[in-house]
Amino acid sequence: MFTIGCHLSSAKGYLHMAKDAVSIDANTFQFFTRNPRGGRAKEIDPKDVAAYTAFAADHNITRILAHAPYTLNPASDKQQTRDFALMVLAEDLGRMEETPHQLYNMHPGSAVGQPKEAAIAKIAEALNESLLPVQTTTLLLETMSGKGSEVGGTFEELAAIIAQVDLADHVGVCLDTCHVWDAGYDIVGDLDGVIDEFDRVLGLDRLRAIHLNDSQNARGSHKDRHARIGEGEIGFEALAAVTNHPKLRDMPFYLETPNPTLAGYGEEIASLRQAHAKE
């Protein structure tokens, strides 16, 4: 089954997100756990969760992806920033158990004046403080574009984090097509090579989700600016090839493209479903 969806607003709850997803022929969705630039999370309504669970079962929605706020930076050497990151991780991972066995994605963090090795150790330390054996949620580290001092612009940096995590079986990777392209990985001209490199460094068993985004920038730009599918430097054919690759096609795919309306996501999903059906 081709599993594809997009980022949706969580303002009106889980059931509303699921209904929005179904309205554009999506069978998954992504959402922020809280304001992406802030810190407070909306209370979860148990009745909404129950209604969502029933609706999802009827519409083959089995995998959803929660996204941590952008302000999360467990790599920081500032105690206040680290305390905020630990608070958010603890709260979010606890809240995720309201919808068990799902995915929680986070940007690894930024070194900001530290050596990368020190930042990587701090990220792993935060995960060791936050992950619990009883959790059913898989925490995903996202591949990044390598802009500024952010961690995760190479597969090796993500592998270095995971190597220091005690409960490594609770950790996976979300591959963002825009980010890896901007980081320098040639998913247009050598998709097989990039997949092989991912497998060699991280292991394909770590890959749990894909952010499917085009890029406004040339490969290796380290800028991280998303474009609509087919309107950027990666292009429709290359992104369709990602969804059809035998080693990737069973992944859940999430659009984070700059669409002002839900209908825009629907158009992209329709085009990708058509391309997927031809294979």
C-alpha positions as CSV (number, residue, x, y, z in Angstrom):
1,M,0.0,0.0,0.0
2,F,1.3,3.5,-0.9
3,T,1.2,5.5,2.3
4,I,1.3,9.2,1.7
5,G,0.0,12.3,3.4
6,C,1.1,15.9,4.3
7,H,1.6,18.2,7.3
8,L,-1.7,19.3,8.8
9,S,-2.8,21.7,11.5
10,S,-3.5,20.1,14.9
11,A,-5.6,23.0,16.1
12,K,-8.8,21.1,15.9
13,G,-7.6,17.7,17.1
14,Y,-6.8,14.3,15.8
15,L,-10.2,13.5,14.2
16,H,-10.2,16.7,12.2
17,M,-6.7,16.0,10.9
18,A,-7.7,12.5,9.9
19,K,-10.8,13.8,8.1
20,D,-8.7,16.4,6.3
21,A,-6.3,13.7,5.2
22,V,-9.0,11.5,3.8
23,S,-10.5,14.4,1.9
24,I,-7.3,14.7,-0.2
25,D,-6.9,10.9,-0.6
26,A,-4.2,10.7,2.0
27,N,-3.8,7.8,4.4
28,T,-1.4,9.3,6.8
29,F,-0.5,12.8,8.1
30,Q,2.1,14.8,10.1
31,F,1.4,17.4,12.7
32,F,3.3,19.6,15.2
33,T,3.0,18.5,18.8
34,R,2.8,22.1,19.9
35,N,3.4,25.6,18.4
36,P,6.6,25.1,16.2
37,R,8.1,28.3,17.6
38,G,6.7,28.1,21.1
39,G,6.5,25.8,24.1
40,R,3.0,25.2,25.2
41,A,1.1,22.1,24.1
42,K,-2.7,21.9,23.8
43,E,-4.4,19.5,26.1
44,I,-5.3,16.1,24.5
45,D,-9.0,15.3,24.5
46,P,-9.6,11.6,25.2
47,K,-12.9,11.7,23.4
48,D,-11.2,13.2,20.3
49,V,-8.5,10.4,20.5
50,A,-11.2,7.7,20.7
51,A,-13.1,9.2,17.8
52,Y,-9.9,9.5,15.8
53,T,-9.0,5.9,16.5
54,A,-12.3,4.6,15.2
55,F,-12.2,6.8,12.1
56,A,-8.6,5.9,11.4
57,A,-9.3,2.2,11.5
58,D,-12.2,2.6,9.0
59,H,-9.9,4.6,6.6
60,N,-6.7,2.6,6.7
61,I,-4.7,5.2,8.6
62,T,-2.2,3.2,10.6
63,R,0.9,5.4,10.8
64,I,1.1,9.1,11.8
65,L,4.1,11.3,12.4
66,A,4.3,13.9,15.1
67,H,6.9,16.7,14.7
68,A,8.8,18.3,17.5
69,P,8.9,22.2,17.6
70,Y,11.7,23.9,15.8
71,T,12.8,25.5,19.1
72,L,14.0,22.1,20.4
73,N,17.8,22.1,20.7
74,P,19.2,19.4,22.9
75,A,22.7,20.1,21.5
76,S,22.8,23.5,23.1
77,D,25.5,24.4,25.7
78,K,23.0,26.7,27.4
79,Q,21.3,25.0,30.4
80,Q,18.0,26.8,29.9
81,T,17.8,25.7,26.3
82,R,18.6,22.1,27.3
83,D,16.1,22.2,30.1
84,F,13.4,23.3,27.6
85,A,14.4,20.5,25.2
86,L,14.2,17.8,28.0
87,M,10.8,19.2,29.1
88,V,9.4,19.0,25.6
89,L,10.8,15.6,24.9
90,A,9.4,14.2,28.2
91,E,6.0,15.7,27.6
92,D,5.7,14.9,23.9
93,L,6.9,11.3,24.3
94,G,4.4,10.8,27.1
95,R,1.6,12.4,25.0
96,M,2.5,10.1,22.1
97,E,1.3,7.1,24.1
98,E,-2.2,8.4,23.7
99,T,-1.8,7.0,20.1
100,P,0.5,4.1,20.6
101,H,3.1,2.7,18.2
102,Q,3.5,5.9,16.2
103,L,6.4,8.1,15.1
104,Y,7.9,11.2,16.7
105,N,10.3,13.3,14.5
106,M,12.8,15.9,15.7
107,H,15.6,18.0,14.2
108,P,18.7,16.8,16.0
109,G,19.9,20.3,17.0
110,S,22.6,22.9,16.4
111,A,26.1,23.1,17.9
112,V,26.3,26.9,18.0
113,G,29.9,27.5,18.8
114,Q,30.7,23.9,20.0
115,P,32.6,21.2,18.2
116,K,30.2,18.9,16.5
117,E,31.4,16.0,18.6
118,A,30.3,17.8,21.8
119,A,26.9,18.7,20.3
120,I,26.4,15.1,19.2
121,A,27.2,13.8,22.7
122,K,24.7,16.3,24.2
123,I,21.9,15.1,21.8
124,A,22.6,11.5,22.7
125,E,22.6,12.4,26.4
126,A,19.2,14.1,26.1
127,L,17.8,11.0,24.3
128,N,19.1,8.8,27.1
129,E,17.3,10.9,29.6
130,S,14.1,11.0,27.7
131,L,13.6,7.5,26.2
132,L,12.0,4.8,28.3
133,P,11.8,1.1,27.7
134,V,8.0,1.1,28.0
135,Q,7.5,3.6,25.2
136,T,5.9,2.3,22.1
137,T,6.8,5.4,20.1
138,T,9.8,5.4,17.7
139,L,11.8,8.7,17.9
140,L,13.1,9.8,14.5
141,L,16.2,11.9,13.9
142,E,15.7,13.9,10.7
143,T,18.3,14.3,8.0
144,M,19.3,18.0,7.8
145,S,20.7,20.3,5.1
146,G,23.8,21.1,7.0
147,K,23.2,24.8,7.2
148,G,25.0,26.8,9.8
149,S,26.0,24.7,12.8
150,E,23.1,22.2,12.7
151,V,23.8,18.6,13.4
152,G,22.5,15.9,11.0
153,G,23.8,17.2,7.6
154,T,25.5,13.9,7.1
155,F,24.5,10.3,7.7
156,E,27.6,9.9,9.7
157,E,26.5,12.5,12.2
158,L,23.2,10.8,12.8
159,A,24.9,7.4,13.2
160,A,27.2,9.0,15.8
161,I,24.2,10.1,17.8
162,I,22.5,6.7,17.6
163,A,25.7,4.9,18.6
164,Q,25.6,6.7,22.0
165,V,21.9,6.1,22.7
166,D,21.2,3.3,25.2
167,L,17.8,2.4,23.9
168,A,18.8,2.6,20.2
169,D,16.0,0.2,19.2
170,H,13.6,3.2,20.0
171,V,15.4,5.4,17.5
172,G,15.0,5.7,13.7
173,V,15.6,8.2,10.9
174,C,13.4,10.4,8.8
175,L,15.0,11.1,5.4
176,D,14.0,14.6,4.0
177,T,14.6,14.7,0.3
178,C,15.0,18.5,0.2
179,H,17.5,18.3,3.1
180,V,19.7,15.5,1.8
181,W,19.7,17.2,-1.7
182,D,20.7,20.5,-0.1
183,A,23.3,18.7,2.0
184,G,24.9,17.3,-1.2
185,Y,23.5,13.9,-1.7
186,D,22.6,13.3,-5.3
187,I,19.1,11.7,-5.2
188,V,18.5,12.8,-8.8
189,G,21.5,11.3,-10.5
190,D,22.4,8.6,-8.1
191,L,19.5,7.5,-6.0
192,D,20.8,4.0,-5.7
193,G,24.2,5.3,-4.5
194,V,22.6,7.5,-1.8
195,I,20.4,4.6,-0.6
196,D,23.5,2.3,-0.5
197,E,25.4,4.9,1.5
198,F,22.5,5.3,3.9
199,D,22.4,1.5,4.4
200,R,26.2,1.3,4.9
201,V,26.3,4.2,7.5
202,L,23.0,3.9,9.3
203,G,21.3,0.7,8.0
204,L,18.1,0.8,6.1
205,D,16.3,-0.8,9.1
206,R,16.7,2.7,10.7
207,L,14.7,4.4,8.0
208,R,11.1,4.8,9.2
209,A,9.7,7.8,7.2
210,I,10.4,10.1,4.3
211,H,9.7,13.8,4.1
212,L,9.0,14.2,0.4
213,N,9.9,17.8,-0.6
214,D,11.3,19.5,-3.7
215,S,14.1,22.1,-3.2
216,Q,14.4,25.7,-4.3
217,N,18.1,25.3,-4.3
218,A,20.9,23.6,-6.1
219,R,22.5,20.4,-4.7
220,G,24.9,21.1,-1.9
221,S,23.6,24.6,-1.2
222,H,23.0,23.9,2.5
223,K,20.0,26.3,2.5
224,D,16.9,24.2,3.3
225,R,14.1,25.9,1.3
226,H,11.3,23.6,0.3
227,A,9.5,23.8,-3.1
228,R,6.3,22.2,-4.3
229,I,6.7,18.8,-5.9
230,G,8.0,19.3,-9.5
231,E,8.6,23.0,-9.1
232,G,12.1,22.8,-7.7
233,E,15.6,21.6,-8.5
234,I,14.9,17.9,-7.6
235,G,11.9,17.6,-9.9
236,F,8.8,15.4,-10.2
237,E,10.4,12.5,-11.9
238,A,13.2,12.1,-9.3
239,L,10.8,12.4,-6.4
240,A,8.4,9.9,-7.9
241,A,11.4,7.6,-8.3
242,V,12.0,7.9,-4.6
243,T,8.4,6.7,-3.9
244,N,8.8,3.9,-6.3
245,H,12.2,2.6,-5.3
246,P,11.9,-1.0,-4.2
247,K,13.8,-0.2,-1.0
248,L,11.7,2.8,-0.2
249,R,8.3,2.3,-1.6
250,D,6.8,0.8,1.6
251,M,7.8,3.8,3.7
252,P,5.3,6.4,4.8
253,F,5.8,9.6,2.8
254,Y,5.0,13.1,4.2
255,L,4.7,16.3,2.1
256,E,6.0,19.5,3.7
257,T,5.7,21.6,0.6
258,P,4.7,25.3,0.6
259,N,1.0,24.9,-0.2
260,P,-1.3,27.7,0.9
261,T,-4.4,25.4,0.8
262,L,-5.3,21.7,1.5
263,A,-6.2,21.4,-2.2
264,G,-2.6,22.0,-3.2
265,Y,-1.5,19.0,-1.2
266,G,-4.3,17.0,-2.8
267,E,-3.0,17.8,-6.3
268,E,0.5,16.7,-5.4
269,I,-0.8,13.5,-3.8
270,A,-2.9,12.7,-6.9
271,S,0.0,13.2,-9.2
272,L,2.3,11.0,-7.0
273,R,-0.4,8.3,-6.7
274,Q,-0.7,8.2,-10.5
275,A,3.0,7.9,-10.9
276,H,3.2,5.2,-8.2
277,A,0.4,3.2,-9.9
278,K,2.3,3.0,-13.2
279,E,5.2,1.1,-11.6
